[in-house]
Every structure is written in structure tokens, then in C-alpha cells.
Amino acid sequence: AAVKNMMIDEFCLIEEVQRLEDELRHLKLRDTNIAAYTERFNKLALLCPDVVANEKKKVELYIKGLPEVIKGGQLHQSCYA
């Protein structure tokens, strides 16, 4: 993780990192393509480790991007059980 953070600090512009962090925070599932949503979420999470500092925050942010019809059922409740 330390090497990844050093690489990001060295090779990514502050503005680009902020843009990626904003994209991660506001990422939403579109067109019911869960595979594409999950792939993009995971890529952004790797590039923006400060946004998803632990597994709980990562899960919360992932669920936040899902539509209410998916969030509302047992899936949402079981993640915190």
C-alpha cells in the first residue's frame, strides 16, 4: 500500500486524483450493468485508497451507488449482519 501511495503521489496530478476520488464518491450503477459498475468501482478504489480506508467504508460506498430497488432488500441488511 505504501508503494502504491508513493506512485500515486509521484505520477498523478492533484487535480486528477481529486477527479478520480469524486468519481468514486459519486459512482452510480447505470443500465443494470453490475459487472461494469463493480469493475469501475474496484479500479477507482485501488487508485483512491483514502476514500475507502477500510472494508466497511468500501462496502458502504459500493452500496450507496446502487439503486434503491437493489439497496432496499435483504442484500443491504445482510451486509451489516
C-alpha positions in Angstrom: 0.0 0.0 0.0 2.8 2.4 0.8 4.4 1.9 -2.6 1.1 2.4 -4.3 0.6 5.7 -2.4 4.1 6.8 -3.4 3.4 6.1 -7.0 0.1 8.0 -7.0 1.8 10.9 -5.2 4.6 10.9 -7.7 2.8 10.4 -11.0 -0.7 11.7 -10.6 -1.6 15.4 -10.6 -3.5 16.5 -7.5 -6.4 17.6 -9.8 -6.6 14.1 -11.4 -6.6 12.4 -8.0 -9.4 14.6 -6.8 -11.3 14.0 -10.0 -11.0 10.2 -9.5 -11.9 10.5 -5.8 -15.0 12.5 -6.8 -15.9 9.9 -9.5 -15.6 7.1 -6.9 -17.8 9.0 -4.3 -20.5 9.7 -6.9 -20.3 6.5 -9.0 -23.8 5.0 -9.7 -25.0 1.8 -11.2 -26.3 2.6 -14.7 -28.3 0.3 -17.1 -28.3 -2.6 -14.6 -24.7 -3.5 -15.7 -23.5 -4.6 -12.3 -20.3 -6.1 -13.7 -19.2 -2.8 -15.3 -20.2 -0.9 -12.1 -18.2 -3.3 -9.9 -15.2 -3.3 -12.2 -15.1 0.6 -12.3 -15.7 0.8 -8.6 -12.8 -1.6 -7.8 -10.4 0.2 -10.2 -11.2 3.6 -8.6 -10.9 2.1 -5.1 -7.4 0.9 -5.9 -6.5 4.4 -7.2 -8.1 6.2 -4.3 -7.3 4.3 -1.1 -8.0 7.3 1.1 -11.7 7.3 0.1 -12.1 3.6 1.1 -9.8 3.5 4.1 -11.3 0.2 5.4 -13.6 -2.6 4.2 -16.6 -1.1 5.9 -16.3 2.2 4.1 -15.7 0.4 0.8 -18.9 -1.7 1.2 -20.9 1.4 2.3 -19.7 3.4 -0.8 -20.4 0.4 -3.1 -24.0 0.1 -1.8 -24.5 3.8 -2.0 -24.1 3.6 -5.7 -26.7 1.0 -6.2 -30.3 1.9 -7.0 -32.9 1.8 -4.2 -34.6 -1.3 -5.7 -31.3 -3.3 -5.0 -30.4 -1.5 -1.8 -33.8 -2.0 -0.1 -33.9 -5.8 0.1 -32.1 -8.4 2.1 -28.8 -7.6 0.3 -28.5 -4.3 2.2 -29.4 -5.8 5.5 -27.2 -8.8 5.2 -24.1 -6.7 4.6 -24.2 -5.4 8.1 -25.4 -8.5 9.9 
